Amino acid sequence: MLLARKMHLHYGPIALASLLILGGGLWQYSLGTNEDPASGSSPAGLVVGSIAAGIILFELLLWPRKRLRKYKLGRTKFWVAYHLWLGLACGPLAFIHSGFRFGGTFTTFLMALLVLVLASGVFGWVMQVFIPRWMLGNLPQETIPSQIDDVSLLSALENRQMLTVTLGPKPPNTGKLVVLDDQLDALKSGRSLPSMTLDPTTPAIQKSKAIVVGALQRRDPQRVSFGQELADDLNASDRSEIWKQYTLVVEPFLLRNVISKSTQVASRSPIRNLQGAQEWFKNLQTSCSDSANPILIALQSTVEQRLQFDAQRMAHAWLHRWIAFHAGISVMLGVLLLVHIIQSLRYM
Amino acid sequence: MASNQELLDGNEYISAREEALFARDVDGQLIRRADASLTDLELDVRITIDGQAIVVKKAVPLRNSQGVVLVNDRGEVIPRPTTIYDAVTRMYVRSVEDINPVPILCHREHLQPVGVCRVCMVEIQEQRKSGRVKKDLVSACTYHVKEGMVITTLASQENPKTVEVLKDSVGVIVELLASEHLSQQDRENLVNAPKRYEPNELKKLVHRFVPNPTQLRYPPSELAGKRGLDSSSEIISVDHDACILCQRCTRACNEIKHNDVMARDGKGYPTKIAFDTNLPMLESSCVSCGECVISCPTDALQFRPLVIEKQIAKLSDDLHLTQSKSSKNSTEVLSPEQMLDIPIFNGIPYKFLQFNGGACVRRVLQPGDVLCKEGEYGSTAFLIQRGKFEIQISRSRSKAAKKPTERKGFFNRIFSSSSTGIATLATGSDHSNTNQETRFFRGPEDVILGEMACLNRSPRSATVVAVEESEVIEIGSNVLYMLQRNSASLKLLNEAYRRHALNSNLSRTPLCRSLSVAELDRLAQGVELISVEPGQPIFKEGEIGDEVYMIRLGYVKFSRMQGMRDQVITYMGPPNIEGEIGVFGEVAVLSKLYESELADELQALNFPAGVRTSSCTALDHVELVRIQGTLIRELTETNSEFRKTLLDRAESLLRRDAKREVSESTFKANFVAQGLYNAQSLLVLDLESCTRCDECSKACADAHEGQTRLVRDGLRFENFLVATSCRSCTDPYCLVGCPVNAIFREGDKEIVIEDHCIGCGQCATNCPYGNITMYGHQDGYRLEGNQKVPVVRQRATTCDQCKSIGGTPRCVYACPHEAAFRMSGEQLTTVVSERTTS
């Protein structure tokens, strides 16, 4: 895993230091005798325990470190490297400190919590190594997660524009398009779509701006510009059918989470997964003349983009949701550790 | 000729079927005007102006506001008909000190003429087709010259009666304007001559043409004095009463800056200029670029004192700081009045100089003082007033000299370039050429120094040292842009630019090292400096070629047809930091020249001698030095060493071309398409390691008052994401056209935007990668209690590589996963290539 990061030079010394600490701990433990076995209260146990406690407190410092990004407190990658390796060393040290015994209920709970913290950390570590690679290969159209709804809205607007240019105005009997004036106003004023129900004057909303970078418009090679002459080849039934399917199926799917009504429709949508979408567009292509293919391919491309966004949301959750759990139980561990230290000092 | 055809200008016929609807007036006269054609550029028209015969071309090339000739999609020059004003200018204005006898009010050389004020009236006599001589008063700015036309202007000595008629006619117009748009107080003040620097051109005309300004013959309308003020903006105030509706502001806004904010609103007397849909300026989409104010010939549009005071306060601070540091050189910030005393500044509007505070600084240098150093970046040029300077151009430029660290502020930038280091002076001849460097001298006759770095955003191409006590006026790039709007100063600058550019390029080209000074001069006289627009082909694969090119500015790509696809082979850019000049196109010329010697190589390449082996296309605005093959052949006949150098080069190039494989990979094509060749410091994220935690963006925002200067999105290049953050381009397009010179390059590569940015968004528009963000008060005001106080609506922000906060880019510093890097485009290709091969 670590080799994948190509950080041997950075991680090597830290890993060595962790091993040395661990080795030191074991050596301390070996100093114990049968008459006076090493335990938490023995001198060796105390030393090892102190080191483990110090490491846990250091691990907790990563949180304030991240909050104080503007200050140069050492490169974050080194902090993370120390966090990982010392954290891994901390578990065995805690076991050595306890003399490989769990002790009472409180210390057992403390040890279980430590194991949980370590496990969640390792899980996150694994996630953060493998998921980016998976995203790189499978989500070429990923965007900034907070911008997914904004980009989807822009896709819907582009589609409407493209269909109007290529097929002509929407016929009256092809369903009703959702009115997007409010959403557009929100985008123009720099607000983010999901926050629209909030008071727009709140600082949080003012800060989150709809970001449109040139890359978003150029990234998809399948999006082509259509000439007006294309419309001449299409018959009226094709135009009507494409507008209808776009209004009833494609746009509600694209505008999921942007418009609440669309969210309900999209949950039953035939294009809610990649296979379904491909099948659905294939059927639509069959029912329309060949001249409609470029338009349908373009529409399919926006749907696939939206599906990639959904997958990206999922991947993002796997990448980062564990942190809340890890951090939560880590803080709990820190607090209980303080209690354990105070308690231990009282009985010394 | 058939009766349904009309003779146009004696040599063109138009069929009645080709006529548009309403092409004829009620008398059946054809009123449609044919556009100027390319042949008109070569067609002579003989006219007489004030008794003097003059020959002008029927059409002249259409130019933009900076005097650059415009071309159409086919790369052809766009012609526009020559006007009487053009012809009069050509006859009377030979230098920057000459004054055009035709007065103008609604017209400026850099604007499209509209002829709304008629102040530029002249009398013309032209022969009709019927043989009758037509005598008429016409507006010189819009009326086209015609064969045999006789023109009388106010400067005519021969025709005093006509001059009186012209004076009376212009006087009536000016008097009518004055009665409606000048206050009683203004008119009373005009009893005395207005100040020489009076920015209100109407007042000057009133003083010149109206005998008694206090008692005008025409009463003002009922609306006079009641049209109101618009003081909603912090930067610009609008006095609708003073507006004469000359449309200079609207043309400046729409045609020069392409902001499309201003227009005329209404009809008749209530007509006024309006912003968007007649909104107050603050609420409109006006970006406060100031172009309208600079263009306004009256007091209708003015910069508000607050902005000017801010500039002056800033200047005072900067000057105070720098004067304490540079004690040896005498420096003085010039006031607008002092600047207008210098002839070359004649064409610059007073309001522009006022807006830019002390955009010019007078500097006196002692012998041995260095004016600028080769390799440094500089955003200023130097107008030589007196003295003599030595120019030292090294053959291979060392790494860009580091500037002193304390360089914040426009004036610090100006003053800091004045190093107190003593350079070794060349002695003896006027032009020496040693092994290490070329040295020659410049004086006031050369007009300007350092304009290439200023205009091209490239490092200084030479070190300039004062030989004797010398004086220069240092000007910012925005002043230089403004100078280009005046045809007389443009001509002067263009000549100097061409001379300097050729000298700099030729002396540093490895191919020319074996040439003597005399041969270099001969070469310089025979070469051309040409400009090529983006996407325009320079030559095509398979063509016979007899020209060699050197790149001065911009990038070109080379491609070769692979099946049906045009595959990019490589690209070439301007002289890099080491000063190597890119030479290309020589294969065809040299292979023809040494056809027998290179027979084997040509056979291996399977290309006949003299044929281009690849296509070359401009990637952006490219400036090239073109050398004809004949000139090279002449030099090889007299210089055997030069001949040998060329032969060696031809051999190596042909061998390289024979070995070069044109791969089907889109790697190079993507590299070129994404503009990565131009990048010196890309923020790239390794998508294999990046966990999308956004720590880079958050760190950037935290370090810069909550406003991130990067967006973690952009184009992908292989496994890397090129994030939307300043790339520190080799040729930074963003620096072009800043009206207040607030954006510049600091140090080796960082682009810095200073606090006096007015938020016009020009730099953001120019950046092709969307890396400049506009932040600010979108509403254009802030609340002080219950009162709305106008503020600058927005300011431009870009990544300065965290120079302002210590130098380490926080985005890279904060990345927990070793995924964020700063690297050049070249370095990125190396990394990608290594990964691909490993």
Interface residues (C-beta under 8 A of the other chain):
Chain A: A4 R5 K6 M7 H10 K66 R69 K70 K72 R75 T76 K77 W79 V80 Q128 I131 P132 R133 M135 L136 P140 T143 I144 P145 Q147 S189 G190 K207 I211 V213 G214 A215 L216 R218 R219 H316 L319 H320
Chain B: L687 E688 S689 C690 T691 R692 C693 D694 E695 K698 A699 D702 A703 G706 V711 R712 D713 G714 L715 R716 N719 T724 P768 Y769 G770 Q778 G806 T808 R810 Y813 A814 C815 P816 H817 E818
